[in-house]
Amino acid sequence: MSLFDKLFRSKNPADPYQTEAQFEANLARQVSMTRQGVAQLREYEGRELRLEFFFYTNNPANAEALNSQLVQLGYESQSGESASEPGLFVTSGWTTPIRMDEATVIDWIETMCRLGYANNAEFDSNRRRTPVGTRPSERK
């Protein structure tokens, strides 16, 4: 999510956090960033690693509902208000191990984007601006 997006998104919990057009743009951006980072994925191809995820919304109930769904998937997840941005709620955590290949990771990214949109939240797999966030201890 860009600084521009953060500044101009509604903080009103009754408002949608992202439009359908913003969802489609985010989905395309997330998939594109993963495809661009496929060289990094190849280093771990065939292994199963946990991926880090982030979702943003303007409604604490949406963040909590999303958190519950992620926990049901077996993911480590937590949600709460952003420490740096009042009125922004973050759901973040780690997946169960996922096979590291381009098709599997892109399928996961698309699923997470859709799950976020269904919960009035935006998915961000690249908060640290790397193709995918994996646990350093698992990369060895």
GUKEKOL-654531 format. One line per 8 residues: number of its first residue (from 1); their letters; for each residue x, y, z of C-alpha. Coordinates in steps of 0.25 Angstrom, whole numbers, plus 5000, padded with zeros to 4 digits. Layout:
NUM	a	X Y Z | ...
//
This chain:
1	mslfdklf	5000 5000 5000 | 5006 5013 4996 | 5007 5026 5005 | 4997 5032 4995 | 4987 5021 4997 | 4988 5022 5013 | 4986 5037 5013 | 4974 5037 5004
9	rsknpadp	4967 5024 5009 | 4955 5026 5018 | 4957 5024 5033 | 4942 5023 5035 | 4939 5008 5038 | 4925 5009 5031 | 4932 5013 5018 | 4938 5002 5009
17	yqteaqfe	4953 5001 5010 | 4956 4998 4996 | 4947 4999 4983 | 4947 4988 4973 | 4956 4996 4964 | 4966 4997 4975 | 4965 4982 4978 | 4967 4979 4964
25	anlarqvs	4980 4988 4964 | 4985 4982 4976 | 4983 4968 4971 | 4991 4971 4959 | 5002 4978 4967 | 5003 4967 4976 | 5004 4956 4965 | 5014 4965 4957
33	mtrqgvaq	5023 4967 4969 | 5024 4952 4971 | 5026 4949 4957 | 5038 4959 4957 | 5044 4952 4969 | 5043 4938 4964 | 5058 4938 4964 | 5058 4939 4979
41	lreyegre	5047 4928 4980 | 5056 4918 4971 | 5066 4918 4982 | 5055 4911 4991 | 5048 4903 4980 | 5043 4890 4985 | 5044 4894 5000 | 5032 4898 5008
49	lrlefffy	5033 4911 5016 | 5024 4920 5024 | 5020 4933 5017 | 5017 4946 5025 | 5005 4954 5021 | 4998 4967 5024 | 4984 4972 5022 | 4979 4986 5025
57	tnnpanae	4965 4992 5027 | 4958 5003 5034 | 4949 4995 5042 | 4953 4987 5055 | 4942 4977 5053 | 4947 4974 5039 | 4961 4972 5044 | 4956 4962 5055
65	alnsqlvq	4947 4954 5045 | 4959 4953 5035 | 4968 4949 5047 | 4958 4938 5051 | 4957 4932 5037 | 4972 4932 5036 | 4974 4925 5049 | 4963 4914 5044
73	lgyesqsg	4973 4912 5032 | 4984 4908 5042 | 4991 4922 5041 | 4998 4929 5052 | 4990 4942 5052 | 4987 4954 5060 | 4980 4968 5058 | 4980 4981 5064
81	esasepgl	4981 4996 5062 | 4993 5001 5055 | 5003 5007 5065 | 5007 5017 5054 | 4994 5021 5048 | 4981 5022 5057 | 4969 5018 5050 | 4976 5007 5042
89	fvtsgwtt	4975 4993 5046 | 4985 4982 5043 | 4984 4967 5042 | 4997 4960 5041 | 5004 4947 5043 | 5010 4935 5037 | 5004 4923 5028 | 5006 4909 5030
97	pirmdeat	5017 4903 5021 | 5015 4906 5006 | 5022 4900 4995 | 5032 4910 4989 | 5029 4910 4974 | 5023 4921 4965 | 5010 4915 4962 | 5007 4911 4977
105	vidwietm	5011 4925 4983 | 5003 4933 4972 | 4991 4924 4975 | 4993 4927 4990 | 4994 4942 4987 | 4982 4942 4978 | 4974 4935 4989 | 4979 4945 5000
113	crlgyann	4975 4957 4991 | 4961 4951 4990 | 4960 4948 5004 | 4964 4962 5008 | 4954 4968 4998 | 4943 4959 5004 | 4946 4965 5018 | 4947 4979 5013
121	aefdsnrr	4962 4979 5015 | 4974 4980 5006 | 4985 4969 5005 | 5000 4973 5005 | 5010 4961 5003 | 5021 4971 5001 | 5022 4980 5013 | 5037 4979 5013
129	rtpvgtrp	5038 4980 4998 | 5043 4966 4996 | 5036 4956 4986 | 5031 4948 4998 | 5033 4949 5013 | 5039 4936 5019 | 5044 4933 5033 | 5059 4934 5033
137	serk	5061 4922 5042 | 5054 4914 5031 | 5062 4918 5019 | 5075 4910 5023
//
